[in-house]
Amino acid sequence: MTEAQHPNKIFKFCPSCGSTQLRQSGDRSKNCLHCGFHYFFNTSAAVAAIIFDPEGRIMLARRAVEPHKGQLDFPGGFVDPNETAEDALAREIQEELGTKVNKMDYFCSFPNTYPFAGMEVMTLDLAFLVELETISDLTPMDDIASIEFHHPSEVNMDELPAQSMKNILKKLNERI
């Protein structure tokens, strides 16, 4: 995979009129000198589920797709337009694990940079403590290759590629 670049380096044409007169306007925006369109590179929202089994281990998913194929991650994903973080997490759990959420409580959030299509997508990853309808007979689906359970203090941080997930796990370990 090629190294991801900040969106400021990738956006060369105005998304509104197609002009090449798109110029940098501050650290996180571009302005079109032709039509006046002003585009801000805002943060995308993403959600992550912290799920415990009866032995106190947390569920981690082995990624089935790039970026970071084969590495560990918390179940979750991006929040769709017009969707709450809670609805997004319930949807992601259904898509990835084939079960429903009984209960979820907000835990914490951390910023992250997610490499996708050669671009750095700036995210805010919101973590929730989640209780599932069932934790047995889960089927990894969508972008999950497998499901693993680890004691939080024993997770190999090198297997978590996202800094936000490492920070979530560190905060979780501080609370246990």
C-alpha positions, 0 to 999 in steps of 0.5 A: 500500500502506498503511503497516505497523504493529507487531503490538502495534497490530494485535492487539486480540482474544485469539487464544485466547478472543476477549476484548477484554481483551488488554493490552500486557505488555512491549515484545513481548507481550500478555496476556489478562486474561480467560483468561490467554493470553500471546502473544509477537511473536517473530521469523520466520526467512527465508533468502536465497541469494547465487548467483554466476555464472562472471563473479563477478556475483550473482543478484538477483530482480526481485519479481513481488508486493507488498511491493516489487513490481518491486524487487530481492531475493535469491532466498529466502523464509520458513522453514516450521514444522519446517523447517531454514533449509537445507531452506527455502532448497533448497525456495525455490530449487526453487520460484523458479528450478526447480533444485536446490542443490548446495552452501550455506554460511552467510554471515551474518544480519541482522534486518529488518522485512517489511511484510505485510498491514498489519503489520510482520513482524519477521524474521531473514534468514539469507544463504547462499552457494549453488551451484546444480545449474545456472545456465543456463536458469533460469525465474523462477517463484513470486514472481519476475518476472525474474532479473538478474546484477549485480557486487556493487559495482554494485548500486543499493542504492535497488533493494533495499528490505529493509535486511537485504538491503542489509546482506548486500550491504555485508558481501559487498562487504567480503569481495570 
